Amino acid sequence: MGRWNKPIIRDPSLIEEADYILGESTYGDRLHEGPSDVKGKLCQIINCTVEKGGNVIIPSFAIERTQELMYYLSELLYEDSIPHLLTFVDSPMAISVTEVFKHHREYFDQEMLKLIDDNESPLHFPSLVPTRRVSESKAINRIKGSCIIIAGSGMCTGGRIKYHLASNISRPESTILFIGYQARGTLGREIVEGAEEVRILGRMRPVKASIRRLDGFSAHADQSELLRWLSGFRVQPKRLFVVHGEQKASELFAGVVQKNHHWNVSIPQYLDKVTLN
């Protein structure tokens, strides 16, 4: 389920009628930060890290998340709110997805279209450096001075982000900034939960970098946004199946829906079978 008032793409569409609904609950137990909070905190994190002489390492999903991050970085740069650092998008998939975005204006919201028409597209700015080749990726860690590195995978389970973590996670002057959900059992979850050392590329490494998290970047709707979307239904469905969430979040959200809408709500478990009629 998408979100309202997010950069680049249009807001979610409401649906008025359905027999059955499968509704996600990833963030059914919380509320996200607003856009101004996200931008302000991103600015503070970058400036603080630069003052210390470190790098900002951002594990990011290739689709939508990286492009949204570029949007905010572009705004901060145009406002001169942050130093004009080299900003590496070290993810061949994210680079390719960004090119897809550029060719599909029909999905952009009005604010994004205006930026493009004013030659201020956030998908391209002077200090942005896409790195497709492995040799280019390796060269990043030889750069002296601060930079911003955006790489996948978003949960640090593989990809080029592991090499950048290996080079920066034990540096007190660097910051590891998480802007997406970190599932249980992933390296990202281990880091955000405060592990003192983690295994990266076959070696245990002490976590000395600053670990920060911004939940406002999430592409998943929070509790209020999920309820807003469900409120669009004019006819009560036969049942809402609450899925795609950890058990605690699913149970809390199911209870909120039952209290607010008085719907028939259930949380299916693995291998459950349900007859729809």
N, C-alpha and C positions, 0 to 999 in steps of 0.2 A: 504494500500500500504506500503510495507516494505521499508527498507533503505539500502544503500550501505555502505560498510566498517564498519559494526557493529560487535561487538564481537559475538562469538559462532556460529551463523548460517550463511549459505551461502547467497550471495547477491541475490536480486530479479532477476527473469528471464524476458527478454523482449518478448513481443508478437508482431508479425508483421502485423496481420490483424484481424479485427473485424467489424461487421456491426454496433453494438452499444456498447458504453462503459459507465459503471457507475463508475465514478471516484470520490474518496473521496477528501475532501478539508479541513480536520481538521486544517492543518497548511499551507493552500494554500496562506496565507498572510504573511509568515515569513520564515526566514532561521534559522536552528538550529546551535548550537555551535558544533565545531568539537570535535573528540575524545580526543585530548590533552587538550582542554579547560575543558571538563567534568572532566577528571581525575585530573587536577590541581586544579579546584575549589572544587571538593569533598575532596581532600587532605587538602586544606586550611580550609574548614568548619569543618572537623573532628578535626584537630589540634587546631583550635581556641576554639572549644567547650570544648575539654579536658583541655585546659589551664584554662578555667573558672570553671571546675569541674562539668560540666553538661553532660546530655545524648544527643545522636543524635537519634531523632525519625524520621523514614522514612516510611510514608504511601506508600505502593507499591502494584502494581497488581501482582497476583500470577504467571501469564504466561508470560515468557520472561523478564519482567521488573526486577523481583527479581533476576533472574539468571544473567542478565547483570550487575546488581549492585554487585553481588557476584564476578563477573569477575574483576571489577575495584578494589574492596576492596582487593581481593587476590593479584593483582599486587602491590598495595600500601604496603601491608603487606610484600610481598617477597622483596620489595625494602627498607623496613624499613622506609618508608616515613610517616607512621602513627604509633601510639602506638598499641601494640598487645592487643586490647580491646576484651572482650567478645562480640561477634556479634550474636544476637539472630534472627533467622528467626521464628517469632511467628505467623505462618500461616500454619495450616495443609494442605491447598490446595497447597500453594507454596512448601512445603516440598514434597508432592506427585508429583507435576509437575517436581521438580528437579530430582526426581528418574526416571521419564519418560525420561528426557533429557539424563541421564546417560546411558540409554539403547538404544539410537538411534544415534549412532555416524555417521550414513550415512547422517545426515542433518548438521553436523558440517563443518565449514570452515577449511582451512589448518592450520591456526594459533591455533585453538582450538585443533585439532587433535595432533599437535606437543606438546602442553602443557600436554595433557593426556599421550602421549607416554613418556614424560620426567618426569612423576609422579608429575606434578605440576597442576593438574586439579583445575580450579577456583571454581568448584562446591563443593569442600571440602578443608578446611584449618583448622589448629589446633584450632583456637579460635572461630570457627563457632559452634553455639549451636542451633540445631533445637528443637523447643518446640511444641509437638503435644498436650499434655494433658493440660487441663484448670489449674490444680494445678501448672504445670510448668510455665505457662503464668503469673499467679498471683504472683509467687515467684520472677519474674524479678524485680518488682517494690520495692522489699525489699533489693535489692543489693546496697551496698554502693560503691561509686566511679562511674566513667564514663563507659558507655557501648553504643553499637549501637543496636537499636531495629528496625527491619524491620517487618512490620505487615500490614495486610489488614483490611478494604478495601482501595484501592488506592485513593479513593475520600473521605474517612472518613465518608461514609454514614452508616457504620455498622462494625461489626467485632471487633477483639481485639484491633485494633488501637485506638478505642475510650477510652479504659481504660488507655493506655499509654499516650494519649493526656491529659486525666484528671489529670494524675500524673505529667505532665511535662510542659503543656502549660503556666502555671503561674509562672514557674521558669526562671528568667532572664538568668541563666547560661546554660540552655538547648537550643537546636536548633530543630526546626521542619523543615525537609527538604523534599520538594515536588519534585518528579522526574517524574511526569506524568500529563496529562491533567486533569484539574478540571472543570467539567461541571457546568453550571449555576444551582443554587438551591441546590448545595451540600455544606456540611460543609467545605470541602477542598477549594472550591471556595471562601467561605466567609472568610476563614483565609488568603488566599494568597492576597485577595483584601484589606486587612488591617483592618479588624474588630478589635475593641478594646476589645470586649468581645464576647464570643460565648457560645451557649448552648451545653453542652456535658453531656450525661447521666442524663438529667433532671435538670441540674444546670447551671446557667450562670457563666462563668469563665473568669477572665481577661486574655488577651493575653499579656504576658510579655516575653515569650521566643523569641529568634531570629527566624524569619520566612525567610527561604531561598528557592530558586527554581532553579532547573537545567533542562532546556528544552532539552538539548542534549541527554537525556536518551530516549526520545520518540521513540516508535516503528513505529510511523506514519511518512511518508515522508514529508519533507518540500517542499516549492514551487519549488526549483531547482530540487529536486529529483523526484517530480511529473512530471515536464516537461521533465526530462531525460527519464522517463518511457514512456511517451506519444510519445516522439521522436522515439521510437522503431517501431512505426507503419509505414509501408511502403505504406499503402493504407489509404486514409482518410476515417474515419467512417462516417456513415450517420448522427450520432449525438453523442455528448458527454453529458451525464447527470451528472452534478456536484452535488454530494450528500455528506452526512456525514460531515457537517461543520456548524458552526454558520453563520448566513446570511452574515455578513460582509466579512468573509473569503471566502465564496463561491462566492460572487459577485466579489471580487477582483481577485480570481483565474480564474473565467470564463472570465473576461476581458483580463487577461494575455494570456490565451490560444487562444482567438479570435484574439488578436494582433499578436501573434507569429506564429500560425498555420493556421489562417483563417478558422477554423472549425465551424460547426454548433453546438453551445453550448447552453444548457438551464439548469436552476436551478428549478427542480420540487418542488412543494409545497405539503403540506399534502392533500391527497385525489385526487391529480391530476391524470388524466387518459391519457395515451398516446398509440396510435395505432402504433405498429411496423410492417413494411411491407418491 
